[in-house]
């Protein structure tokens, strides 16, 4: 139950973050009235309330850490962060660990949000700005959206690896993870966790393909949201176009795409995290977890 509350608070924190960043741009000015964003009341980027979003976010992270510290030990709750290669556990009877967990939990949510935007940006490079949702993606990414696709697709690996190497000394000092034997081992850990960060894309890809499947047989109207879903799904399924997956009016490519996503992600997890020759030969040296 507390884990669900933590997830909801992370969503609230993400909304506060996006509202705080809106002082640099006004996404509502570019959103169609047919979208949910377009129906929101326009914010005043120069108004005195904008700085309050950043302060509210900091207060949210601090207050919930104190609440976890007060309640967690009473209900025997041990929060954890799952990073693919390792699950970091935080004892709830230490306030400093709850403060760190609150911060890292939000950073994980924030990174996942921007990693999803990077995928949407790379996949829909040729979609014009007349599409309101793609325009929002580009606004949130800013100058990063103008980078080459290969660079954008490499950013989840780079950012995740750097975050791990940056926070590892603090995690080691708090005895949450064991210390490393040197820079090579720390870099190896960061590289492995960075590679596994791509597995988070499966939720976005599968969600888009599932919605695309529904829209193929049920008409939901010509709202920009559904148009965006269909365009994105077509771009994601582009590598399968050479395979005849259509039988009459039934298109099996979304189902094949979903199956491939799960097979690929499970295969990567198996190769990198189980007792395979690759793991025994190389990777286990970087994971003294």
N, C-alpha and C positions, 0 to 999 in steps of 0.2 A: 504493500500500500504506500509506504513512504517512497519507494522507488518510483511509483507512478506520479506521486506529488512532485518529486524532484524533476521528472520529465516535463510535467506541466509548467513548473516554475522556469525551467530552461526555455520553453516556448515563450513564456511571458518575458523573460530576459532578452530573448532574440528580438521580440517586437519592440522592446524599449531601445535596444541597440539600433535597429533600423530607423526608429523615429528620431533618435539622437543624430544619426548620420544624415537625416533629411535636411539638416541645415546647410549641407553642401549642395544639395540638389532637391528638386521637387518632383518626385516620380508621379504625383497625381496630375501634374500638368500634361503628362504624356500618356495617361491611362484613359482608355475608352470608358464611357459611362456604362457600357454593357458589362464591364468587369466589376468584381468586388472592390478592387482598389479604386476604380473610377467613381464609386458611389460614396467613398469616404470624404469627409470634410477636409478641405484643403488646409494644410498647416502653414503657418507663417514662419518661414525659415529664419527671419530676423527677429522674431518675437522673443520676449523674455522667458517663455516657457521651454524653449528648446534645450537649454542647458539642464533642465530638470530631469530630462530623460536619462542623461548620463549619470546624474546623481541618484536617481531612482534605481538604476541598474546596480550601482555600487551598493546601495542600501539593501536591495533584494538579495544579493550574494552574501552580504554580511549577516543579515537577519536570519536567513535560512540556515546559515552555518551554525549560528547560536542555537536555533531551534533544533537542529540535528544533534547538537552536543547535549542539549537538555533532554531530548526525547529518545535519541538513538540507543543509549546505554540502558534505558529503562525497558525498552522493548527488544533488547538484544539484536539491534540492527547494525550490520556491518556493511556500509556502502562500498561499492567497488566500481571501477572503471574498466571496461573491456576494450583492449587495444589490439585485439586479434591474436598477437603472439603472447600476451600476458594480460592478466586481470589484476589491477592494483587494488588492494584492500586497505581501507582506512578505518582505524579504530575510532568509534564515535565518542569515546570518553575523553578524547584529547581535542581541545578547542582548536589548536593550531592545525591539526589534521583535518578537521571539519572545514576550516576556512580554506585550506588548500583543495579539498575535495570539491567544495562549492565552486571555486574558481575553475578548476580543471574540468569539472562536469559541464560548465557553461562553455568553456573553450572548445570542448569536444563537439557540442551542439553547433557552435558557431562555425567551426571548421567544416563540419558536414554540410551545413547550409551553403557555404561558399564553394565547396568541392562540387556540389550538385550544380551550382550556377556555372562553374567552369565547364562541366560536361555539356550543359545546355548551350553554352556559348560556342563550344567547339563543334558540336553536332549541327547547330543551326547557324553556322557562319554566314550562309548565303540568304538567310531569311531577312527581308528588309525591315527597316524601323517602323514601317506601317503596322506591323504586328505589335499590339500594345504590350503583350507579355514578354516577347523577346526584347522589346525596348526597355522594359523594367530590368530584365537580366543584365543588359548592357549598362544601365545606369548604376546598378548595385556594384558591378565589377569595375566600373570606371575605366582607367587607362589599361587595366589588365585585359579587358576585352579586346583591345587592339593588338595584343601579342599574337605571334604565330600559334596555330593550333597545337603544334608539338610542344611548345613552351607551356601553354595553358594546361595541357594534359599531364605535364611533368610536375606541375606545382603541388598537387597533393602529396606526392612523394617527398619533395624538397621541404615543404612546410612541416609535414609530420615528423620527418627525421630531425629537423632543426629544433622543433619543440621538444622532442624527446631528449635530445642532447642538452638542451637548455635547462630543462626541469630536472634532469637526472641527479645532479649534485644535491638539490634540495630533497628529492625523494630518498636518496641514499642517506642523507644526514638524518632524516626522520625515520630511518630503518623501514621504509615501505618497500624498497627494492635493495638487493645486495649491491655493494660497490663493484665496480668493474676493475679489471686488471690493467687497463690502459686505454688510450684513445682509440686503438684499433677495435677493441671489443665494443666500446661505446658507439663508435661509428657503425659497426656491424648491426648492433641492436637497432639503431635509428634507421638504417637502411631496410631492415626486415619489417619493422613496424610501419615504415613509409610505404613499402610495397603492399602490405596488407590493408592500408587505408583505402585502396581502390575497391575493396570488397564492399564498402558502403554504397557504392554506385548501384549495386544490384537492386536495392529497394526502390530507387528512383526509376530505373529502367523497367523493372517488372511492373511497377505501378502504372507507368505510361503505357506499356504494352497491354495491360489488362483493360485500362480505360479505352484504349484504341479498339480493342476487340469488341467491347460493348457498343461503341459508337458505330461499328461496322454493321450492326444488326438492329440497333435502336436509335432512332433519330431524336437527338436532344436539342435541336435547334442550331442556329448558326452563330452561337455565342463565340467570342474570340478565344475563350478558354478551350473549347472543344476543337476549334481549328488549330490551335497551338499544339494540343495533344496529338492530333492526327499528323500534322507536319513533322513533329519531333519523332513520332513512331516510325514514319516512313523513312526518315533519315537514319534512325537506329537499325532498321531492317534492311538498309541498302546493301550490305554485304551478302544478303540471302537472295537477292533478286535473280541471280543466275540459276537458282534451284527452282524447279517447277513445283510449287507448294500450293497451287490453287486447283481445286477440284470443283468445276462448275462455278457457282457463285460463292463457294466457301473458300476462304483464304486461311491456310494453316500457318502462314509465316509468323504471326504473333505468338502462336503456341510454341512453334519451333524455337523462336527467339527466347522465350521465357525458359524453355528447357535448357537451351545452350547457356544462358546466364547462370543457372543453378549448377550445371555440369562444370562450367569453367571455374566458378567460385569454389565449389567443393574440391575440384582438382587442385587448385592453388593451395587451399588450406591443407589438403592431404600431403602435398609435396613439401610444403614449408614447415608444417607443424607436427607431423607424425613420424614414426620411425622408418622413414624411407632412406635409401642410400644418400640422397641429396642432404637430408637432415643430419644423418650420422656423419657424413663426410665433411660437412662444412658448418652448417647452421647451428648445431648444438653448442659450438664453442662460443657463440655470441649470446646464448640465452641461459645464464645461470639463475633462472627464476625458480 
